[in-house]
Amino acid sequence: MRKVILCLAVSFDGFIEGPNGEIDWIVFDKDGGSDLMSFVEEIDTVFYGRISYELWGNPPITDKSSEFEKSFYGALAKMDRYVFSRTKTEFEGNPTVVADGITKLVRDLKTKAGKHIWLYGGSDLIRTFMNHDLVDEYRIAIMPSIIGEGKPLFSGIVSQHKLRLIEATPSNSGVLAVKYEARR
């Protein structure tokens, strides 16, 4: 069965972005890029919230884009992409838009043949998925940065989620990549 994998970066103090949406505290090096490209090979579907899709779901790739951006975003553009939104029904890049019936849709998709599913975010979508017990695996890159305030990774979670550590890998840049699976 396919898994829904939450995969993202978080500051050491638990934020996914600064108070004004900043992500300049994220350490991105060759190892991180390599890890992301390996992860992309494991998935064929991406779940976005509206804001995350508008920011990162369909970026323009130009001659000035890095080779990583061309490879990474080029691969994502070929995947099945879903945007969860109650306020918009159409987006550039023609992803499937989902306004309701999230639990049934996700459970149906998980039973279909294919690779795993990336829960890209944002925080409202992550909360919804967690509150409906739809996240199977957590891959969190803990950055060596304390930003003090911003948008927390986990807020508004209504029940406890027990996890089992699968792997913890430090990098030379100080990033700690942890992988947990949901214990059900």
N, C-alpha and C positions, 0 to 999 in steps of 0.2 A: 504494500500500500504506500502511496505517496505521502510525504510528510510536508507540513507547513513549517517552514524554518524562518524564525525571526533572526535576521542577520544585520547588525549595525554597529556603529561606534558609539561609545559613551565616555564622557569625561570621568575621571577618577571619583568625582563627587556625584556621579549619577545623572548627568544631564546629556540630552541628545542634541541640544543647541543652546547657544547663549541667549540672553534676554531679548536681543534684537534679531534672532535667527542665525547668529554667527556660528560658523563651523571651522573657523580659522585655527582652532586648537587641535584639530584632528591631525595626527601624524600620518603622513602618507609617504611611504617609501617603496623601494623596489619589492621588498618582501610583502608588504600590504597589497600592492598591485598584483603580484603573483598569486597571493591567497584569494583575492577577489576573482581573478580569472579562473582559478581552479573551482571556486564555488559556482561560477556561472555555468561551468560544464555539468554541474549536478542538477541544474534546474531547467525547466522549460516554460514556467509560468511565473508572473510577478503580480503581486497585489499591492496597489498604491492607494493611499487616501488622496483626496482631491488636491490638496496643497502640495503634497509630495510629488504627485504626477506633474502638476503645473511647473514645479521647480526643476525636477530631475527626470521625469518620465519620457520626455521627448526632446532632448536637447539638440540644438542644431550642430551638426558635425560639419566642420569646414576644413580647408587646407591648413588652417592654423591650429586645429585640434591636435592634441598629442596622439601618439600611436596607441597609448593605453585607452584614451577616450574613444578613438575610432573603433578599437577592438571591443571594448567593454559595452559602450552604448550601441554599437552596431549589432552585437550579439543580443542585447536586451530587446532591440527593436524588432527582431525576428521572432520573439517569443509571444506566447499568449499573455496579454496584459489586461488586467482588470483594474478599474478605478471605482472605488466605493465613494459615492457622492449622493447626497440628497438635494443638492442645490444646482447641479449642472447635469445635462444629459449628453453632451457632446464635447469631445476633446480632440485636439490635433493628434495625429497618429492613429486614430480610430481604435482605441482600446474598447473593450466591453465595459459598459457602465452598469454598476449595480447599485440600486437604491434601497432594496430591502431583500429579505430572504437569505441573509448572509450565511446562516448556519447550514441550511439545506444545500445551498450552492457549494460551499466549501466541502461539506461531507461528500457530496456527489463527485466533485472534482478529485478528491483524494482516492476514490475507488476506481477512477479511470486509469488506463495505462498511460505511462509517461514518467517523466523525471519529477523531482521534488518541486515544491512551490515556495517562492521567496515572499515572505511578508516584509515588504520594504518599509512600510510605515505611512504616515506619521503616528504621533502619540495617541490621537483619538482612535485610529483604526487598531493600533496595538491593544489599547484598553478594551475595545469591543471584542477582538479576537480572544484575549485572555479571559474576559468575563463570560465568554461562550465556550471556553475550554477548547479552542481550536488550534493552539500553538503546540506543535509536537517537539520542536527543538529550538534551542536558543544558542545563537553564535554571536557572542558579544566581544568586540575589540575594545578593551579598556585602555583608554589613552592616558599617557603620563602627564595629565593636565588637570588642575583644579580651577574651575571657572567661577565658582561662587554662587551663581544664580543662572536661571534659564528654564528650559522646558525639561522636566524630569522624565526619565525613561518610563518609570512605573508610577502612575497615579490613578486613583479611582478604581483600583482593582478590588472587586467585591469579595473574593474568596482566596484562600491560601492555595498556592501552587507549589507542590513538592517537586524537586528536581534531582537528577542524578548526574554527577560530573562525568563527562565522557573524556574530556581532554582539556589541558591548560598548557599553552605554549607561549613562552616569553620571546620577544624579538630583541635584536640588538638596539633598536630605537626606543625600547622601554614599553612598547605596547604588549599587553598581555591578552592573548586570544583565548577565550574560554568557550567551551562547548558543553551544553547541558541538554539532557532530554527530559521531557515531562514524565513524571512517575504517576501513573494512573492505576 
